[in-house]
Amino acid sequence: MKRRDLLKTGLLLAGAAMLPSACTTLAASSTSGNALPSNQKASTVKGRRKLGKLEVSSVGLGVQNMSRKYTTEVPSRTEMHHIIRTAFDQGVTFYDAAEAYGPHEVERILGEGVAPFRDKVVITSKFGWNIDQETGARRPGLNSRPDHVRKVVEGMLKRLRTDRIDLLYQHRVDPAVPIEDVAGLMKDLITEGKVLHYGLSEPGLQTVRRAHAVHPVTAIQNEYSLIWRGPEKEVIPLCEELGIGFVPWSPLGVQFLTGWIDANTRFAPGDIRAVESRFSPENLPNNLKLVDLVKKWAAQKEATPAQISLAWLMAQKPWIVPIPGTTQMAHMLENNGADHVRFSAEEVRQFTAELAQVEIKGERLPQMVLQFSGVEAAPKK
């Protein structure tokens, strides 16, 4: 993959859950259309959780690929609206988008989709990539200069058909801009009513502390799943210390944890997993031990592997809210069912002990994408 294409893939991937239907493989999904498996848990999300002071449904919906899948197909816009609205009917109140998705087009789709019930849901979006505000063209690098971000927010409000963004993240930390300047702008936008809460995605730890000192951070959004548990070491403890909520993107491990990828699966050109070494032909057979573990627990608890994977995340902390994404109705309903799966303290202990016996081989992302994670902002002069 060329450097330019890899950076483009990083832009598309950063900060949101990958979709179960987003990528082409040689395997077939376990569900199709609107049919639900016989062991499907109820699809209504009744639980509510707090990210800081912001209340959301215990399972959210990532809408990243609703304008164009990673394999370049364009989903039916009408069907994407139908999924968004059905999710609301099923209790989902937390929708995750970003300026970079599309770019811009996903925000338009989300704004259209939630228009009938805008005041009853929480809309999130993200800024931070260097995107032309007139054309939507991606320019090199990042851009969190306050004057640019103000223009971004004005465009977001129009595309989302709203007068405020409930939760606005910095998609990636801009190392050239002091986080105090970014957090100061967020504070001003909150005072103006254009933003209600703000967060950071894949930030450096000291950047979180510095931002929080200017104005309380509501949520951190990082990749987190059974296949990638990196945030457990430092990020989640920091969130607990500061009272910040945590939103895992890619909570199903880019479809790995749904259970239908096997050792013979190969990924099509353009599929991000084709350049992730954890999914290479050499590492897949070993890493599938994790899927076997998830399938075992799914059978025990009469749930699907996806539901077990999401429910395990929610069992870690009461302020963790996953945002699985999809372009298929059946997958959205299946993911919602995780809200009905409960782990006792003893089950969490047992599951975690068994999980510790599985060593995942390979990196979670290519280095050209990883370089944007854990970055510390420039010092304030």
N, C-alpha and C positions, 0 to 999 in steps of 0.2 A: 504494500500500500504506500503511495506517495505521501511525503510529509504534509502536503496541502490537504490531501484527502483525509489523513489521520486527524489533523487539527479540526477539520470540518466535522468528522465523526465525534471528536471530543466536545465540540460545541453542542451537537445534537444530544449527546449522552448526558452532559453534566447536569446534575441536580434533580433528576427525576427518575421515577421507576421505569424500567424497560417493560415493554408490553408482551404479554404471552403470545400475541398473534403477530408481533412486529417483524420477525425474522424468518427467513426461509431455511429449512433443514430438510433432511431426507426422511425424518420421522414425522408421524402424524399426531396431531393433538388428540388428547383423550376425550375432549368434548368438541362439538361443532354446532353451529347455528345457535338455536335457543334451547336445545335439549340439555337437561341437567342429569348428572349421574344419579343412580338410585340411592347412594349413600350421602347425597347432598344435604348439608345442614341448611336450616332456614336462611333465607337470603335477606332478611330485614335486619338492618343495623340499629339496634336499640341503645347500645352503649354510648356514653359521652365521656370525653376526656378533656383535661385542661393542658394547654400549652401556655405556660405562664398564666395569664389571666384570660386567655382566649379559649372559649369552649368550642369543641368540634366533635364530630362523630368519631367513634373509636377506630373506624376504618375509613380512609379517604379514597379519592379517585384521581390518579394521575392521567392527564389528558395529552401527554406529550406527542403521541404519534397520531393524533386525530386529524392532522392535516396531510401528513405523508408518512408512510411507514419507512422503516430503515431499508426495506427492499424496493423502495420508491413508488409502490402502489399508492394511489390516493383513495382513502376510504370514502364511502358515501357520507356526505355531509348530513343528510337527513338522518341516517342511522346513528351518526355520532351524537346528534342532538337527542335522539331517542334514548341512547345509552345514558347520557348525562341526566335526562329528565327521569328516566326509570330509576337511576341511582338515588335521586332525591326522593322519589316515591317510596324507595326501600330504606330510607333513613339516612342516606349519606349527605352530609352537609359541608364536606371539606374537599375542595377541588384545587388541584395543583397544576399551574401552567408556568410559562416563562416567555419573555420577549424572544429568546433565542429559538424557541420551538416554532419552526415555520420558515424563517423568522416571522413573527407577528401573527401569522395566520391562526395558530392555535388559540391565541387570546381572543381573536374574533369568533371562532367556533364556540369557545366557552361562554363568551358574552351573549351570543345568540341563544345558546342552550339553556342558560340559567335565567334568562330575561323574565320568564313568568313568575319566578320565585326569588329574584335577586336578594331581597331583604331577609331571606330565611337561610342563606348559606354563607359560607366563608370562602372567599376567593383569594388565592395566592398567586403571585407572579414573581419574577426574578429579573434583575438587571445586572449588568456588569461586563458583558461582552461588548466589543467595539462594533456596533451595528449601525449602519446608516439609517437615520430616522425617516428619511424620505422614501428611499428605495427598498429598505430592508436588507441591503447587501451586507455581507459580513466583511469586515475589515480585519487586518491582523491584530491579534492581542486583545487586551482588556481595556475597559474605559469606565472608571468610576469617578471621574471628575464631577463635582457637584453640579456644574452648569449643564453638563451632558445628561446627568441622571434626571435633572428636573424636566428636560425635554422628553426623556424616555417615559417618565411617569405621566406626563400629559398625553402622550400617545397611547399608553396603556389604558388610561381612563376612557378614551374614545373607543378603543378596540373592544374593551370589556363591557362597554355600555353601562358605565357606573360612575358614581361621583366619588368613590373611595375604594382603595385596595385594602382588604382586611389584613393581609399579611404579605409584606414585601421583603424578599430576600435579596442580599447581594449574592449573585450566582457563584462568583469566585472572587477571592480577595485580590484586589489590584495592588501589586507591590509598590507602585509608583505614587499611590494616594494614601495619606495618613487615614487610618480608620476613624480618627476623631472627626475628620471632615465629613466622612460618609455618615457616621452616626449623628453628627450635628445636623446634617441635612434631613435625615430621617426624623429627628426630633422636630424640626421646623415643619416638615410635611404632616406630621402627626398633629401639631398645633393647628395647622391649616385645615385639618380634616380630610386631606387627600389620601392619607395612609393611616391605618389604625394601629398596626403593630409591625415590627420589622424583625428580620432574622438574618442569619448568615449560613452559607452553604460551603462545606468542606474548608472551614477556616483554620488558621493557626490558633493555638491555644491562647497565646498572649494577645492576639488580635481580638478574641472574644472578650477577654477581661477589659481591654481598653475600650471597646465599643460599649460594653455593659456599664462602664463607669460614666459614660456620657449620657446614655439613655438605656433603660433595661431592654435587653434582647429577649424576645418572646420565644424563639425557636432556633435550633440548629438543624440543618438538613444535611445529612451525610449518607453515603452508602452504608447499609447495615443489613445483614441477613445471616442465616445459618452458614452460608459459604464464606461470608466476609464479616468477621467480628471485631475488626480493628478498633471501632469506637469504644469498645468496652474498657480499654486500657486507660484512656485519659479523657476522651471527649464526654462520655456519659457521666463519669464522676464529676467533671466540671459543671455539666448541666445541673446535676443534683445539688452541687454546692451553691450555685447561683440562682436556682429556681427557674431554669430555662427548659422548655419542652424540647423533645427530640423527635424528628421526623425522618424515618429511614426511607431513602430512595433505593430503588432496585431491591425491594424486600423479598422478592422471589428469585434473586440471583440470576437475573436475565433469563428467566424461564427454566433454569436448571432445576429448581426446587419443585416444579410442578409434576415432575416424575416421568415425563415422556421422552426425555433425551437419554440415549443409551451410548454404549461404547462405540457403536458404528456411525453415530451421527457426525456429519460433516457440514460445515457452515458455508453459505454462499458468499461470493465476493460482495463486499460492502457491508456484510454483517459484522458488527463490532466483535462478536465472539470469535470470529475467525482469526483475530489478532490478539486475543486474550489467551495467554499461555495456560491458564487453568482449564481451558476447554480444548487444548491441543490433543491430537490423537495419543500422544505419549502420556498425558496426565488425566485424561477423561476416565480410563478404567479405574484408577486409584480413587479419584474424587467421587465416583459413583457410589462409594461406600457410604457417603453422606446421604445420598438419595435412598439407599436401602434402609438406612436408619429412619428417615422421615416416613417412608412407606410403612415400616413396621409400626410406628406410632400412629399413623393414620388408620391402620387396620384396628389397632387397639381402641382407638377413640371414635371409631366410626365416622371418620372425616376424610377429606381428600388431602394429599400431600401439600397442596397450596395452602389449605386452611390451617394445617398443623404448623407450617412455616410462619405464617402471619401471626397465629395465636401465640407461638413461642416468643416472638418479638414483643407482643403486647404483655406477656407474662413477666417480662424483665423489669418493667417500671410502669406505673400507672399513667405516666406522662409521655409514653412513647406511642406515636400514631403513624402506622405505615400507610403509604399511598400507592398501592399497586395500580399499575396502569393497564389499559387494554383497549382494543377496538372491537371486542366481541361481547355481546350481551351475556352469553352464558358464563364467560370468565368473570365478568363484573359481579354477577350474582353469586358465583362460587366464592369469590374473594370475600364478599360480604359475610358469607357464612362463618368466617373465622371469628366473628363477634360472638358466636354461640359456643365456641370451643373453650373449655376451661382447663387449666392445669392447676392441680393442687401444689402446695409447696414441696411435697415429697416427689411428685411427678417432675417438677422443674429440676429438682436436685438430681433425680435419676437420669432424666434426659440430658442434662448438662454433663453428667459424668460419662455417659455413653458418647456424647458429642466430643468430649476431650480425647477419645481414643481414635478419632478420625483426623488425620493430618491432610489438609488441603495442599496440593502441589500446584505451583504456578502463581503468577501475579494476577491481581484483579482487573487491571487495566494496562494498556501499553504505556510505556514511560512518557510518551509525548502527551498523554492525557493526564497521567498521574502528577506531572510537574505542576499542575494547577491546584493540587490539593495540599492542605496543610501550610499554605503560604502565610507569612506574616506581612502585615501592611507596613509601609514606610513609617519611620518615626515622625512624630509631630515636632516641627522645629519651633 
